[in-house]
């Protein structure tokens, strides 16, 4: 994990089924990029919400 990262909740529509995923990133835009890289571009992202800073 990098300095300044937060946990973002990404709500997606997966073939009519609404799901959520947690992604660690610095910005909402970076969270979208990480999600698309990991899960593919075919899943439609509905929203990205910040959950605050992640603490270990």
SESE-319114 format. One line per field, with one value per residue (C-alpha): residue number from 1; chain; x, z, y. Coordinates in nm, 4 decimals, always signed. Example, Ala and Ser with C-alpha at 12.3 -4.5 7.8 and 13.67 -1.06 7.14 Angstrom:
2
nr <- c(1;2)
kette <- c(A;A)
px <- c(+1.2300;+1.3670)
pz <- c(+0.7800;+0.7140)
py <- c(-0.4500;-0.1060)
//
This chain:
56
nr <- c(1;2;3;4;5;6;7;8;9;10;11;12;13;14;15;16;17;18;19;20;21;22;23;24;25;26;27;28;29;30;31;32;33;34;35;36;37;38;39;40;41;42;43;44;45;46;47;48;49;50;51;52;53;54;55;56)
kette <- c(A;A;A;A;A;A;A;A;A;A;A;A;A;A;A;A;A;A;A;A;A;A;A;A;A;A;A;A;A;A;A;A;A;A;A;A;A;A;A;A;A;A;A;A;A;A;A;A;A;A;A;A;A;A;A;A)
px <- c(+0.0000;+0.1249;+0.1239;-0.2035;-0.4216;-0.7833;-1.0344;-1.2976;-1.6196;-1.7013;-2.0616;-2.0954;-2.3634;-2.2594;-2.5133;-2.8082;-2.6709;-2.5542;-2.2291;-1.9682;-1.5895;-1.3277;-1.0218;-0.7281;-0.6251;-0.5338;-0.8183;-1.1549;-1.0186;-0.7267;-0.9714;-1.1671;-0.8463;-0.7340;-1.0788;-1.0900;-0.7376;-0.8174;-1.1758;-1.2053;-1.3848;-1.7105;-1.8459;-2.0254;-1.9164;-2.2152;-2.0407;-1.7171;-1.7410;-1.4578;-1.4577;-1.1851;-0.8224;-0.7082;-0.5157;-0.3046)
pz <- c(+0.0000;-0.0863;+0.1251;+0.1039;-0.0183;+0.0902;+0.0596;-0.2092;-0.2581;-0.6251;-0.7091;-1.0389;-1.2610;-1.3625;-1.6196;-1.4255;-1.0826;-0.8596;-0.6746;-0.4737;-0.4591;-0.2318;-0.3976;-0.2344;-0.4289;-0.3825;-0.5891;-0.7225;-1.0783;-0.9813;-0.8124;-1.1402;-1.3348;-1.0891;-1.0969;-1.4785;-1.4949;-1.2447;-1.3399;-1.7040;-1.8943;-1.9554;-1.6039;-1.5814;-1.2877;-1.1270;-0.8512;-0.6550;-0.2891;-0.0452;+0.2875;+0.4639;+0.5176;+0.5667;+0.8858;+0.9590)
py <- c(+0.0000;+0.3454;+0.6585;+0.8526;+0.5674;+0.5368;+0.2578;+0.3209;+0.1275;+0.0753;-0.0127;-0.1995;-0.3497;-0.7013;-0.8256;-0.6857;-0.7817;-0.4956;-0.5681;-0.3780;-0.4029;-0.2419;-0.0870;+0.0959;+0.4072;+0.7728;+0.9219;+0.8050;+0.8184;+0.5935;+0.3546;+0.3270;+0.2586;-0.0109;-0.1741;-0.1843;-0.3253;-0.6018;-0.6953;-0.5879;-0.3142;-0.5028;-0.4323;-0.0973;+0.1216;+0.2952;+0.4929;+0.5300;+0.6316;+0.7040;+0.5198;+0.7232;+0.6434;+0.2857;+0.2133;-0.0916)
//
